[in-house]
C-alpha cells in the first residue's frame, strides 16, 4: 500500500507504527488569502494480516476496522487534538498591529537641515531620516522634557496649577530667553508653564525646578530618569533650560519620541503648546513656533536656537485624521527654519498616506477548525491594521493571511493563529497578528472518534 505524502508507516512484529511528517506545501485561498497548509494528510496504515483473514474480509472493511483502531489509539495517547506543527504555531500572546516604515521613503528628497526626522504618528513610519540618531545640542527643545516632568507631577497630584513657586535670585539673573520673573516674587505653576512653553523662558524653567524639587540638579536627575522610562535611547540632560553644555544632548529620534509621549500622555496639558502668545509682567511675547502662524495644521511643541545648534524645531501637524511629527536641526536662519519646515510638511502630506486595511474586530477570514464543536472560527485583528505608504505605491499593495489550516480546537477568543501580511514592491512587508474572534470548544470524545475515522479512511475532516 502506498504511503501518503505527509506520513510514513512501518511494520514491526505486527504492531502499527505511524510517524507524522511535515504538512504539505502552502495553497492559495481566494486569491489574496494564503493558507500555510494542513496538519497531517490522510494516513495509510500498514498492518500484518494472515492470508486467511485477508481473503475473508473485504478491503473496505479492513480499512474501516483499522481506522477505528487507529482513532481509538490516537485518542488514548492524547494525540488526536492537533498535529505537532499546528500546536507549535498556536500562540496565546496578543500583539499590537505592526507597521513598518517604507524603505528609503524620501528617495532623492533633500533638506538643508543638518538633521531631520519626519514620522507618521499613528504608524510610526519614518518618511524622512537625515542623521536622526546623531547627538545634537537640543537648545530650547529640551524644555519639552522640562514640561513633561512638570505635567507628570500635576497628573500624579504632587502639584497643582495654582501652586505659587518662589523666584530665586539665580533664576532672576539667568540669561538667554526670559519670562522676566520678578526677584523675590511668587508665580503660579500655570503661569510658569506658559512662560516655559510660549515664551521659552530659561528663568521660568529654573523657578519650576527649584520650587518643585529644591534644586536644578534634583530636577535634572528626574529628567534623566524619566527619559529612560519613556524610551529615549540617547539623551542626557545637564540643565532644565537647554543652555549650551557638553553634557547635554538629544537626538532627533528622541525628540520625536518625546513629542509623541507628550501628546499621548498629557492631552489635558498639551494645549499650552498651541497658545499663540502670553503676557506676563506687562511684557507680551508670541509663541516662537513659526508653524502656528501658518495654515498648515500645526498644533504645537518647541523651537530652539544656539550658535552651536543653529535654528531648530520640533513640531506636530494634524490634518485630515493624520498627524506627523517633524524634527529639524541646524538650519542657518529663523526664516530658513520657517520655510523649510513648511516645505517638508507639505511634501509629507502630499506624497504619503495612511491606509486602514482592517479595523479592530473586522472579520478577515473564516478558519477551518480541527476537531472542534464548530466547523469554523472567525479570524480578525485585535488592533487597527494601518500602514503608511507612498501614495504612488497604493495600486501595487497586496494583502494576504497566513495560518496553519485547520486550526486545532480548543480555541480561545484572542488566540494568535497566524498573521496578516501587506506587501508592496520595494517596501518592507508589514505584518499584524491574526487572532481568533470567537472561542471554539473541543468536540466530544465520540465525535472525535467518528471524525478521525472519517479522516483516516476518506480524508474528510468532519
C-alpha positions, 0 to 999 in steps of 0.5 A: 500500500502506498504511503501518503505524502505527509506520513510514513508507516512501518511494520514491526512484529505486527504492531502499527507504527505511524510517524507524522511528517511535515504538512504539505506545501502552502495553497492559495485561498481566494486569491489574496488569502494564503493558507500555510497548509494542513496538519497531517494528510490522510494516513495509510496504515500498514498492518500484518494480516494472515492470508486467511483473514485477508481473503475473508474480509473485504478491503473496505472493511479492513480499512474501516476496522483499522481506522477505528483502531487507529482513532481509538489509539490516537485518542488514548495517547492524547494525540488526536487534538492537533498535529505537532506543527499546528500546536507549535504555531498556536500562540496565546500572546496578543500583539499590537498591529505592526507597521513598518516604515517604507524603505528609503521613503524620501528617495532623492528628497533633500533638506538643508537641515543638518538633521531631520526626522519626519514620522507618521504618528499613528504608524510610526513610519519614518518618511524622512531620516537625515542623521536622526540618531546623531547627538545634537545640542537640543537648545530650547527643545529640551524644555519639552522634557522640562514640561513633561516632568512638570505635567507628570507631577500635576497628573500624579497630584504632587502639584497643582496649577495654582501652586505659587513657586518662589523666584530665586535670585539665580533664576532672576539673573539667568540669561538667554530667553526670559519670562522676566520673573520678578526677584523675590516674587511668587508665580503660579505653576500655570503661569510658569508653564506658559512662560516655559512653553510660549515664551521659552523662558530659561528663568521660568524653567529654573523657578519650576525646578527649584520650587518643585524639587529644591534644586536644578540638579534634583530636577535634572536627575528626574529628567534623566530618569524619566527619559529612560522610562519613556524610551529615549535611547540617547539623551542626557540632560545637564540643565532644565533650560537647554543652555549650551553644555557638553553634557547635554544632548538629544537626538532627533529620534528622541525628540520625536519620541518625546513629542509623541509621549507628550501628546499621548500622555498629557492631552489635558496639558498639551494645549499650552503648546498651541497658545499663540502668545502670553503676557506676563509682567506687562511684557507680551511675547508670541509663541516662537513656533513659526508653524502656528502662524501658518495654515498648515495644521500645526498644533504645537511643541518647541523651537530652539536656537544656539550658535552651536545648534543653529535654528531648530524645531520640533513640531506636530501637524494634524490634518485630515485624521493624520498627524506627523511629527517633524524634527529639524536641526541646524538650519542657518536662519529663523526664516530658513527654519520657517520655510523649510519646515513648511516645505517638508510638511507639505511634501509629507502630506502630499506624497504619503498616506495612511491606509486602514486595511482592517479595523479592530474586530473586522472579520478577515477570514473564516478558519477551518477548525480541527476537531472542534464543536464548530466547523469554523472560527472567525479570524480578525485583528485585535488592533487597527491594521494601518500602514503608511505608504507612498501614495504612488505605491497604493495600486501595487499593495497586496494583502494576504493571511497566513495560518496553519489550516485547520486550526486545532480546537480548543480555541480561545477568543484572542488566540494568535493563529497566524498573521496578516501580511501587506506587501508592496514592491520595494517596501518592507512587508508589514505584518499584524497578528491574526487572532481568533474572534470567537472561542471554539470548544473541543468536540466530544470524545465520540465525535472525535472518534467518528471524525478521525475515522472519517479522516483516516479512511476518506480524508474528510475532516468532519 
